C-alpha cells in the first residue's frame, strides 16, 4: 500500500487487462477503497454513482470500458462487431450527460477501429487507444499546470470549487495542476476549497488531496466565498469544467456560476482549466449543454443522521451550472490559454492542437 492517494493513478487498467481499477471516491477521505470494474453495468454504475468522477477521469474510464466491452462481444463479422461496440458506447455515454469527455473518449475509441479488418485488430487498436487516452491525460494536465502557473504569482490566494484535482483526472488534475506545480517551485499559495454542496467534493476530495500534498489549504462552506474574496484573500479563481461551448460558455459543478459572478464583483480573475477534449465545438452556447439533474435525497438526506427536510418537500438538484463566457478571464488548456473573444481564441487552440498534438 502506498502512502497517499496522490501516488496512485485515479483510473487504470488491471495488469490482467480484464478490469478497470479505481479508487472509490464516495468513500474518501475516510477510507481508501479500491474497486475493480469488470462488466459494462459495473462501469456504468460506478460513473453514475460518482465512485469515479470528474470529466477527464470518466472519459478515461469510458475508454477502458469500451475496450472491456470488446472482450465481451462475440462474433467474427467486423461490421456486426462494430455495431455491438457502438451500442456499448451509447450505453456507457448514457451514464452522465454533461461532461463531453465521456463522448469524446468513446468517439475516439470508435474512430480508432473504423478501418480494421479483423476482430483481433479491433481489440488491439482499442487497447492501444485507451492506453493512449490514459497516458495523454497525464501529459495534458502537466501542460495545463505550466500554462496556469504563468497566470499567477507566488503567495497568491487561489479559490477552487468542487474537485478538479488529481482525483478528477489520471494525475495532477486540471484546476489543481498549477497549484501542484507552484508548490513544487516554492510559490506558497494559500488555497481556499469550497466544500461544494451537496456531494462535498471540495471538502472530501480537494481539501484532502491538497492537504496530503502539503499545500496550505483552507476549507470553506460554499456560502463563504464572498467573504474570503471581500477580505482580499483571493487573487485568482481556478476551476475545472465539464463542457465548454464554442462561444466559451462553460458548464461546471453547481455553484461555479455564483463564484464567477462574485469574482467579477471583486475584480478577481476567474479561470477555467480544461483539456481541449472538454471543448465541444458542436455545442454552440451554454444553453445547449445538457445539465444532469440528480436525486433530491442528495440534498435532503445524504450526510445527515436524520433527514433535514420534511417528508414531501420538493427539491431541485442540478449537478452543474453554466458560467457565461463574459465572466471568464481565460480558459487554460494544454495548448495555452484562450482569452476573450472565445469564438476565435478557441479555434486557435484547435489549430495548435492539429499542428502539434500532444
Ligand atoms: O459531479 P462531478 O464530481 O463529476 O463534477 C466534477 C466537476 O464539476 C469538475 O470540476 C469537472 O468535472 C472538471 S474535473 C477536471
Boltz pocket constraint, residues with backbone or C-beta under 6 A from the ligand:
constraints:
  - pocket:
      binder: B
      contacts: [[A, 50], [A, 53], [A, 54], [A, 55], [A, 56], [A, 99], [A, 161], [A, 162], [A, 163], [A, 164], [A, 165], [A, 168], [A, 169], [A, 173], [A, 174], [A, 175], [A, 201], [A, 239], [A, 240], [A, 241], [A, 242], [A, 252], [A, 253], [A, 254], [A, 273], [A, 319]]
      max_distance: 6.0
